[in-house]
């Protein structure tokens, strides 16, 4: 996907922020980087005044559920307070725009399917597969992370209803693909498997998630911010419902083909106590964005997971630098 847009990337660079992931675009004349915390109102105001954006895509968030259980404060601060701060700075900026630019401006808030809670599981409910998250599904968040994202969604919609700010909201399913931080399930399993470590699976591994390849998600986000109708919500899913244990089995089998070893990678699987409040099933109905904006995923889970495993095998040095923390130490000299 190519365009003539300029992109200003605003990032606090927390533990999950890695400048090495931007090497492919860092020298592009249409790309700019700003190390800014969205909770810092003065800096957000500066960025808006300096770069004069036509649209804002708000992806900034703390996102790891386990971390939110162990320490929810950062999630409240970034996901709720930070969103409020960004909305207020944007409202002030938008209200001062000249008429044509003001009419075309968009604030696109990117959220998660976890705000909806969970769905019936096939092992417990007949015809469970007929139950999907839609844009009208009531919110029922289960973790501090999903509660903080639900809160930010409500703030965004309130700023549209109260102040007329032209907002768009998208709720996506589980992303996967290149550059995924190694604490997440798929990269964690790949790297642990290669290192001969155990592959821990919560509970019985029968939790179901819908998986969305990251490049498919990027195409959908661009569609929404350029063609979506202000005030609307669009659910973005991959139509790839898989039990966690199926995902791990797929990774093990692909690794066995690409990096064969005497024993099966599946032998490294271990089952651990389930996460508190672990949602049983997520599944998105993405028919609205397909019908109204013409988007649909290009990758199946089978093609996407093979590409993902191959990327990690080809980029083990990137992984090593994330795992040993050197990417954080050395980035200080790059800013």
Secondary structure, DSSP 4 states (H G I P E B T S, - for coil): ---S--EEEEE---TT--GGGGTTTTT-TTEEEEE--TT-HHHHHHHHHHH--SEEEE------HHHHHH-THHHIIIIIIIHHHHHHHHHHHHHTS-HHHHHH-EEEEEEEGGGG-----TTTSTTGGG--B-TTPPP---SHHHHHHHHHHHHHHHHHHHH---EEEEEE-EEESTT--TTSHHHHHHHHHHTT--EEEETTS--EEEEEEHHHHHHHHHHHHHHPPTT-EEEE--S-EEEHHHHHHHHHHHHHHHS--SS-GGGGEEEEPPPTT---B--B--HHHHHHH-------HHHHHHHHHHHHHHTHHHHHHHHTSHHHHHHGGG-
